[in-house]
Amino acid sequence: MQVTANSLTGRWGQQALKTAEWLMKREAVHVLASDAHGLDSRPPILSNARKVAAEMLGDAVASALVRENPAAIVAGHALPGA
């Protein structure tokens, strides 16, 4: 499952934040995505969401959500640890 980074940082409101946190705590999220639509309104920045993910679940999980898992998907491989 993919969660938009802005949901995890609260930009899309409390309901989206609570839902993202609920999914994260249940290890249901495989990828944090930027939802980038341009440099002004929705820039491709994952750093804030990665920080939140690291605080919630640790640095290794946060790294997997923004690096290892997306790389595996693009390469057509199984997700690490799956």
MOCORBEL-V634984 format. One record per pair of residues at least 12 apart in sequence whose ideal C-beta (glycine too) atoms are under 10 Angstrom apart, sorted by the first residue. I is the first residue (numbers start at 0). J is the second residue. Records with the same first field share a line. If there is no record, write none. Layout:
BEGIN
I = J  J
END
This chain:
BEGIN
0 = 22  27  28  29  30
1 = 28  29  30  31  32  34  64  68  69  72
2 = 15  18  19  20  22  23  27  28  29  30  31  32  34  48  52  64
3 = 15  19  30  31  32  33  34  41  48
4 = 19  31  32  33  34  35  41  43  44  45  46  47  48  49  51  52  64  65
5 = 19  32  33  34  41  44  47  48
6 = 18  19  20  22  31  32  34  48
7 = 19  20  22  23  28  31  45  47  48  49  50  51  52  55  64
8 = 44  45  46  47  48  49  50  51  52
9 = 47  51
10 = 34  41  47  48
11 = 34
16 = 51
19 = 31  48  51  52  55
20 = 51  55
23 = 51  52  55  56  60  61  64
24 = 55  56
26 = 56  60
28 = 52  56  60  63  64  68
29 = 63  64  68  69  71  72  78  81
30 = 63  64  65  68  69  71  72  78
31 = 45  48  49  51  52  61  63  64  65  66  68  69
32 = 45  48  64  65  69
33 = 45  48  65
45 = 61  64  65  66  69
46 = 65
48 = 61  64  65
49 = 61  62  64  65  66
52 = 64  65
59 = 80
60 = 80
63 = 78  79  80
67 = 79  80
68 = 80  81
END
